[in-house]
């Protein structure tokens, strides 16, 4: 049980966020002379690099979810509370949550990132983000819902918006998702939906820069673009999105695509509790995104779906072992 400041034997380190950064810090503090308190609005850690597999139905949500308490069952100085952090009072050294206030000696803010819609309220309202398991499940439901609706529309021209899938953002999330949805088109569509033809379904990846995976090497960028095109993904480069009203996505060059599904992976923004100040000496900000790039590098060049599934199985098994 977390103790009050008056009777604590060791200083308390509060960690906000059970992502990669927060979990790693907590594990590094094992057997140290500190009291560790981890706060998160979920009682599980999410393996985000494979979230796109949940969004496309390849993996179940619990395959990439790991119970926080079980991960730290052998760490005596660790405590966890399911809480939504509301604000930080740095002067009083208090974290305010929906279940009460917690005082701290040291604070680690590892709250990660959220979707950045760049202030476009229309896109915020209608596009689908993917930054957590619930959003990934929403995408999966939405994709399947549109396929089901397309079956009920007799005119192929009228069902085009249901069968046009647009992913915005050519980073790891966009590349992974567009490839996975293209796999549905190539390997699932005509088997599960015999009323529909593969030629009717289109997958678009839209990127504002001249290449996909701009933060990786030139070779990785070119190979991944080729791989996506071989899958049938239409890669649109140097294209900026101007709006999306739920039925049509428009671009700065005047083009548009009729679609019921726009998945937004074009940017991230840091998310911090109220009262957080980035320059505070007793606050550590932890943010990790490298593992996304590592996951993508391992996966995007494998030519066969079987190899992809084998790789992700091995990858998850290793990761589970590391969390024990």
C-alpha positions as CSV (number, residue, x, y, z in Angstrom):
1,X,0.0,0.0,0.0
2,X,1.5,3.4,-0.9
3,X,2.4,5.3,2.2
4,X,2.0,8.9,3.3
5,X,5.0,11.2,3.2
6,X,5.1,11.3,7.0
7,X,5.8,7.6,7.4
8,X,7.6,6.7,4.2
9,X,11.0,5.1,4.7
10,X,12.2,6.0,1.1
11,X,11.4,8.8,-1.3
12,X,8.5,8.2,-3.6
13,X,8.8,8.2,-7.4
14,X,5.5,8.7,-9.2
15,X,5.4,7.5,-12.8
16,X,2.5,8.7,-14.9
17,X,1.9,6.4,-17.8
18,X,2.3,2.6,-18.3
19,X,3.8,2.8,-21.8
20,X,7.2,1.7,-22.9
21,X,8.9,4.6,-21.1
22,X,7.0,4.3,-17.8
23,X,7.4,0.6,-17.6
24,X,11.1,0.7,-18.3
25,X,11.7,3.3,-15.6
26,X,9.7,1.3,-13.1
27,X,11.7,-1.9,-13.8
28,X,15.0,0.0,-13.5
29,X,14.0,1.1,-10.0
30,X,13.6,-2.5,-8.8
31,X,15.6,-3.1,-5.5
32,X,16.4,0.6,-5.3
33,X,15.8,2.6,-2.1
34,X,12.6,4.3,-3.5
35,X,8.9,3.7,-3.4
36,X,7.5,3.4,-6.9
37,X,3.9,4.4,-7.7
38,X,2.7,3.9,-11.3
39,X,-0.5,5.7,-12.3
40,X,-2.4,5.0,-15.5
41,X,-5.9,5.1,-16.8
42,X,-5.6,1.5,-17.9
43,X,-4.4,-1.5,-15.9
44,X,-2.5,-2.9,-18.8
45,X,0.5,-2.1,-20.9
46,X,-0.1,-2.0,-24.7
47,X,2.5,-3.2,-27.2
48,X,1.8,-0.5,-29.7
49,X,3.9,-1.6,-32.7
50,X,1.4,-4.4,-33.4
51,X,-1.7,-2.3,-32.8
52,X,-2.4,-2.1,-36.6
53,X,-2.8,-5.9,-36.5
54,X,-5.7,-5.4,-34.0
55,X,-7.1,-2.7,-36.2
56,X,-7.3,-5.2,-39.2
57,X,-8.4,-8.2,-37.2
58,X,-5.2,-10.3,-37.5
59,X,-4.6,-10.2,-33.7
60,X,-7.0,-10.0,-30.8
61,X,-6.7,-7.0,-28.4
62,X,-5.5,-9.1,-25.5
63,X,-2.6,-10.4,-27.6
64,X,-0.9,-7.0,-27.3
65,X,-2.1,-6.2,-23.7
66,X,-0.1,-7.1,-20.6
67,X,-1.5,-6.7,-17.1
68,X,0.6,-4.2,-15.2
69,X,0.3,-5.8,-11.8
70,X,1.4,-9.2,-13.2
71,X,4.4,-7.6,-14.8
72,X,5.6,-6.3,-11.4
73,X,4.5,-9.1,-9.1
74,X,8.1,-9.7,-8.0
75,X,9.0,-6.1,-7.4
76,X,8.4,-5.3,-3.7
77,X,8.9,-1.5,-4.0
78,X,6.3,-1.2,-6.7
79,X,2.6,0.0,-6.4
80,X,0.0,0.6,-9.1
81,X,-3.2,2.6,-9.1
82,X,-5.8,2.8,-11.8
83,X,-6.3,6.5,-12.1
84,X,-6.9,9.4,-14.5
85,X,-4.4,12.1,-13.8
86,X,-6.1,15.5,-13.7
87,X,-3.2,17.9,-12.9
88,X,0.1,18.4,-11.2
89,X,0.8,20.8,-8.4
90,X,4.5,21.2,-8.6
91,X,4.9,23.6,-5.7
92,X,3.2,21.2,-3.3
93,X,4.6,18.1,-5.2
94,X,1.1,16.6,-5.6
95,X,-0.4,14.7,-8.5
96,X,-4.2,15.1,-8.5
97,X,-6.3,12.2,-9.9
98,X,-9.9,11.1,-10.1
99,X,-9.3,8.8,-7.1
100,X,-7.5,11.2,-4.9
101,X,-4.2,13.1,-4.5
102,X,-0.7,11.6,-4.3
103,X,2.4,13.4,-3.0
104,X,5.8,12.7,-4.6
105,X,9.4,13.3,-4.2
106,X,10.3,12.7,-7.8
107,X,7.9,12.7,-10.8
108,X,8.3,10.9,-14.1
109,X,5.8,12.0,-16.8
110,X,5.7,9.2,-19.4
111,X,2.3,10.0,-20.9
112,X,3.4,9.5,-24.5
113,X,1.6,11.1,-27.5
114,X,-1.8,11.6,-28.9
115,X,-3.1,12.2,-32.4
116,X,-2.3,15.5,-34.0
117,X,-5.0,16.8,-36.3
118,X,-3.2,20.1,-36.8
119,X,-6.2,22.1,-35.7
120,X,-8.5,20.9,-38.5
121,X,-11.8,20.5,-36.7
122,X,-13.5,18.7,-39.6
123,X,-10.8,16.0,-39.8
124,X,-10.9,15.7,-36.0
125,X,-14.6,15.0,-36.2
126,X,-14.7,12.5,-39.0
127,X,-11.3,10.8,-39.3
128,X,-10.3,7.7,-37.3
129,X,-7.2,7.9,-35.1
130,X,-5.2,4.9,-33.8
131,X,-3.4,5.6,-30.6
132,X,-4.9,3.0,-28.3
133,X,-6.6,-0.3,-28.3
134,X,-10.1,1.1,-28.3
135,X,-9.4,3.2,-31.4
136,X,-7.8,0.2,-33.1
137,X,-11.0,-1.8,-32.4
138,X,-13.1,1.1,-33.8
139,X,-11.1,0.9,-37.0
140,X,-11.6,-2.8,-37.3
141,X,-15.4,-2.4,-36.7
142,X,-15.6,0.4,-39.2
143,X,-13.7,-1.5,-41.9
144,X,-16.0,-4.5,-41.5
145,X,-19.1,-2.4,-41.3
146,X,-18.3,-0.7,-44.6
147,X,-17.7,-4.1,-46.3
148,X,-21.1,-5.3,-45.0
149,X,-22.8,-2.2,-46.3
150,X,-21.1,-2.5,-49.7
151,X,-22.6,-6.0,-50.0
152,X,-26.1,-4.5,-49.7
153,X,-25.5,-1.9,-52.5
154,X,-26.3,-3.4,-55.9
155,X,-24.7,-0.7,-58.0
156,X,-20.8,-1.0,-58.0
157,X,-20.5,2.7,-58.6
158,X,-22.6,3.6,-55.6
159,X,-20.6,1.4,-53.2
160,X,-17.2,2.9,-54.1
161,X,-17.1,5.2,-51.0
162,X,-17.5,2.1,-48.8
163,X,-14.7,0.3,-50.6
164,X,-12.2,3.2,-50.8
165,X,-9.9,3.2,-47.7
166,X,-7.7,6.2,-47.2
167,X,-4.8,6.3,-44.7
168,X,-3.2,9.6,-44.2
169,X,0.4,9.7,-43.0
170,X,3.4,7.8,-44.5
171,X,5.1,7.0,-41.2
172,X,5.2,3.6,-39.5
173,X,1.5,3.6,-38.6
174,X,0.3,4.6,-42.1
175,X,2.6,2.1,-43.9
176,X,1.7,-0.8,-41.6
177,X,-2.1,-0.1,-41.8
178,X,-2.3,0.4,-45.5
179,X,-0.3,-2.8,-46.1
180,X,-2.6,-4.7,-43.7
181,X,-5.8,-3.4,-45.3
182,X,-4.3,-4.3,-48.7
183,X,-3.9,-7.8,-47.4
184,X,-7.6,-7.9,-46.6
185,X,-8.3,-6.9,-50.2
186,X,-6.0,-9.5,-51.7
187,X,-6.6,-12.5,-49.4
188,X,-9.9,-12.0,-47.6
189,X,-12.4,-9.9,-49.6
190,X,-13.5,-12.3,-52.3
191,X,-13.5,-15.3,-49.9
192,X,-15.6,-13.7,-47.2
193,X,-17.6,-11.4,-49.5
194,X,-18.1,-13.2,-52.8
195,X,-20.5,-10.5,-53.9
196,X,-17.6,-8.1,-54.0
197,X,-14.6,-8.1,-56.5
198,X,-11.1,-7.3,-55.5
199,X,-10.9,-4.8,-58.3
200,X,-13.6,-2.7,-56.6
201,X,-11.6,-2.1,-53.3
202,X,-9.0,0.6,-53.3
203,X,-6.4,1.4,-50.6
204,X,-4.7,4.8,-50.6
205,X,-1.7,6.0,-48.6
206,X,-1.4,9.8,-48.5
207,X,1.8,11.5,-47.5
208,X,2.7,15.2,-47.6
209,X,6.4,14.6,-48.0
210,X,8.2,13.2,-51.1
211,X,8.7,9.8,-49.6
212,X,7.2,7.4,-47.0
213,X,9.1,6.6,-43.8
214,X,10.9,9.9,-44.0
215,X,12.8,9.3,-40.8
216,X,14.3,6.0,-41.9
217,X,17.0,5.4,-44.5
218,X,16.5,6.0,-48.2
219,X,16.7,2.3,-48.9
220,X,14.0,1.5,-46.3
221,X,11.8,4.2,-47.8
222,X,12.1,3.0,-51.4
223,X,11.7,-0.6,-50.5
224,X,8.6,0.0,-48.4
225,X,7.0,2.1,-51.1
226,X,7.7,-0.7,-53.6
227,X,6.3,-3.3,-51.3
228,X,3.1,-1.3,-50.8
229,X,2.6,-0.8,-54.5
230,X,3.2,-4.5,-55.1
231,X,0.3,-5.1,-52.7
232,X,-1.9,-2.8,-54.7
233,X,-1.7,0.3,-52.4
234,X,-2.0,3.6,-54.3
235,X,0.8,5.8,-52.7
236,X,0.1,9.5,-53.1
237,X,3.2,11.6,-52.2
238,X,3.6,15.3,-51.9
239,X,-0.2,15.5,-51.3
240,X,-1.7,17.7,-48.5
241,X,-5.1,17.0,-47.1
242,X,-7.4,20.0,-46.8
243,X,-10.6,18.5,-45.4
244,X,-12.8,15.5,-44.9
245,X,-16.5,15.7,-44.3
246,X,-17.2,12.0,-43.7
247,X,-17.9,11.3,-47.4
248,X,-15.1,12.9,-49.4
249,X,-11.5,13.7,-48.6
250,X,-10.1,16.7,-50.4
251,X,-6.5,17.6,-51.2
252,X,-4.6,20.9,-51.8
253,X,-4.1,20.1,-55.5
254,X,-7.9,20.0,-56.0
255,X,-8.3,16.3,-56.2
256,X,-10.7,14.4,-53.9
257,X,-11.6,10.8,-53.1
258,X,-15.1,9.6,-52.2
259,X,-14.7,7.5,-49.1
260,X,-16.4,6.5,-45.9
261,X,-13.1,5.6,-44.1
262,X,-10.2,7.9,-43.5
263,X,-7.6,6.7,-40.9
264,X,-5.4,9.5,-39.6
265,X,-1.8,8.7,-38.9
266,X,-0.2,12.0,-40.0
267,X,1.1,13.3,-36.8
268,X,1.5,13.1,-33.0
269,X,1.5,15.6,-30.2
270,X,2.8,15.2,-26.7
271,X,0.1,14.9,-24.1
272,X,0.8,16.3,-20.6
273,X,-1.3,16.8,-17.5
274,X,-2.4,20.3,-16.5
275,X,0.3,22.0,-14.5
276,X,3.2,20.2,-16.2
277,X,6.2,22.3,-17.0
278,X,8.8,20.9,-19.2
279,X,11.8,22.6,-17.5
280,X,11.1,21.5,-14.0
281,X,14.3,20.0,-12.5
282,X,12.4,17.3,-10.6
283,X,10.3,16.2,-13.6
284,X,11.6,13.7,-16.1
285,X,9.8,13.3,-19.4
286,X,10.1,9.9,-21.0
287,X,9.1,9.4,-24.6
288,X,10.0,6.5,-26.8
289,X,9.1,5.9,-30.4
290,X,12.1,4.0,-31.7
291,X,10.5,0.6,-31.2
292,X,7.8,1.5,-33.9
293,X,10.6,1.9,-36.4
294,X,12.3,-1.3,-35.3
295,X,9.1,-3.2,-35.7
296,X,8.4,-1.8,-39.1
297,X,12.0,-2.4,-40.3
298,X,11.6,-6.1,-39.3
299,X,8.2,-6.5,-41.0
300,X,7.8,-4.3,-44.1
301,X,10.2,-6.1,-46.3
302,X,9.0,-9.7,-45.7
303,X,7.5,-10.8,-49.0
304,X,5.1,-13.3,-47.7
305,X,2.2,-12.9,-45.2
306,X,3.2,-16.2,-43.6
307,X,6.6,-14.8,-42.7
308,X,5.0,-11.7,-41.2
309,X,2.8,-13.7,-38.9
310,X,5.7,-15.9,-37.9
311,X,7.9,-12.9,-37.1
312,X,5.2,-11.1,-35.1
313,X,4.6,-14.3,-33.1
314,X,8.4,-14.5,-32.3
315,X,8.5,-10.8,-31.5
316,X,5.6,-11.0,-29.1
317,X,7.0,-14.1,-27.4
318,X,10.4,-12.4,-26.8
319,X,8.7,-9.2,-25.5
320,X,6.5,-11.2,-23.1
321,X,9.6,-12.9,-21.8
322,X,11.4,-9.6,-21.3
323,X,8.4,-8.3,-19.2
324,X,8.5,-11.2,-16.8
